[in-house]
Each structure stands twice: as structure tokens, then as C-alpha cells.
């Protein structure tokens, strides 16, 4: 896989969406936060945690449920996002 750059970011995200049914059709679980959009998409085979900092400053958010293997909190830079697979 080639490194993700600004020029191929959208193609990479579309590929992830197409390759993982959980992202398309999985059950949606949301986790409330005022600054970071946090949700899980899961099916019988896969689980993903998506975190999106919607602010123009760094934000720290508590890691939900059994995703604590990532740590107790995650700090995201302004407008940074992360997609984690369980």
C-alpha cells in the first residue's frame, strides 16, 4: 500500500469503505462529545472506531468501552481524524 498523502486521501477513504462491509452496513454506535465526533461501526466480522476532531484546536477525548486498548484518552490535532480497527 502506498503512503497516504493529501492527494490520494479521498481514494484511500473510498477504498476502506468499499473493502470493509462494517463501514458500509454495520451497526452504528455513537459516543457523545462536544468537540470530537466519535462513533463505532460494527458487523459480525469487524469493528471500527472513528474519531474526528471538528475543532481548530487540539482536543482530547475519552476512549469508549472496550476500545481502551488504545489508551484511556486520545488527543487529536485540529481537524485530525483516526480510524481504528478492533
N, C-alpha and C positions, 0 to 999 in steps of 0.2 A: 504494500500500500504506500502510495506517495504521501509525503508530509502535507498536512492541511495548511493551506495558505489562504489569504483573503480572496484570491482569485478563484480558488476551487472550493470554497466553503459551502456554497449552496449545493453544488454537485455532491459533496460528501454527505450533507444532511439528507438529501433526497435518496442517496444510496442506502444510508442507515434505515430510513423509513421503509424503503422497498424491501430490504433484506430481513427485517425483523417484524413479523406479524404482531407481536405485542405492542409495538409502537403505533400500528395502524388500527388494530381491532381490540386491543387489550382493555381490561378494566381500568378505569381512571380513578385514582385516589388523590385527593388534593390535601395539602397541608397549609393552613393559613399562616401568612406572614405579610406585613405591610410593605416590605421592601424587596423581597425575593420571591419570585414565583416558584413554588415547589410542588411537584406532583410526581406520582408514580404511574407507570403504565405496565400492566402485567397480564400474562396469559398463563396457561398451564406449563409452558416451556421456559419462559423468560420473564425477567423483571428489570425495569429501568427506572432510575430516579433522575428527574430532570430538574435542574436548578437554574434560574435566570435572574440575575441582578438587574432590576428595572430602574435603578437609580444611577446618577452620575457621580457616585462616591462608593468607596468600598463598603461592603455590608457583610456582616457575619450572621449566619442562620444556624439554628439548632438542627442537627441531623435527626430525621424522624425514625421511630420504631427500630426494626432490626437492621437498619442501614448504618447503625453505629460502628460497624467495622471500618467506616470511613473516618471515624473520629466523632467526638461529641458535637463539634461545630465545624462549619466550612465557611471560610471567608472568600468572597468573590470580589474581584476588581470591578470598577464601574462598567456596567453593561456586559459583564462576563457571564458565560453560561457553562454548565457542565452537564454531561450525560454520562451516568454511571450505570453499569450493568451488574446485577447481583450474581 
